[in-house]
Amino acid sequence: MSELLLDPGLIIALLMNFYILTVTSLKQMIYAVSFQGVLLGFLYPIAHTAVPPGGEADPLDVLVALRLIGLTAGIVIIKGWVIPTFLFKAMRSADVRSRVTSTIGIVPPLLLGGVGTAAAVVFSQSLPLAATHVSHLPVPAALATVLCGFLLLITRREALGQVLGYIVLENGIFVFGLLLIKAVPIMVELGIVLDLFVGVFVMGIIFNHVSRMFPEASIEHLSSLKDLR
């Protein structure tokens, strides 16, 4: 059952990448990134209990089950409530516009995302993966999501849009971390969530400080700072 749910969930996460690349409403972009994070949070226990081909699932004792539930709840709450709430608050306090724009338009990032996703699938087939990962999508989904986040970082003009790109990039790292659940079960998830929270917190501080001088917080405005020297 775990294998039947993991790959479809990752496919939905990949589809969310394309939606995030095309959406122009800042609110819808925040909701989409939040939905992707919550989805990946629910995939964590599924990946944790996945059965290797030809193997049997190890029974979860009470402590392991409680830890699994606690980590899943923490990931979902942080990705689905804490971070979106913080971003909406920053959006209101800075009084930024509700639309995000791209330096190269909407279609080119979508095409690059599609080509990158296909390349990630092909590239993952050449990697020396374990037998438990060859037939699944964590590696191509992780690479494609990281690429999507990188595209958002370099193409979005608004600083808040770039923060969302960083979150998508971290979602890709989280997917890759699903491969290491059996080896390092607790450090991977807690480290990724902490890194994500701290990263957004730091970016939010920078965003709020910049917005005092530039209400739109655009990278075009940021580039003009060099003229103040």
ABEGO torsion letter per residue (X at the ends): XAAAAAAAAAAAAAAAAAAAAABABAAAAAAAAAAAAAAAAAAAAAAAABBBBGBBBBBBBAAAAAAAAAAAAAAAAAAAAAAAAAAAAAAAAAGBBABBBBAAEAAAAAAAAAAAAAAAAAAAAABBBBAAAAABAAAAAAAAAAAAAAAAAAABABAAAAAAAAAAAAAAAAAAAAAAAAABAAAAAAAAAAAAAAAAAAAAAAAAAAAAABAAGBAAAAAAAAAAX
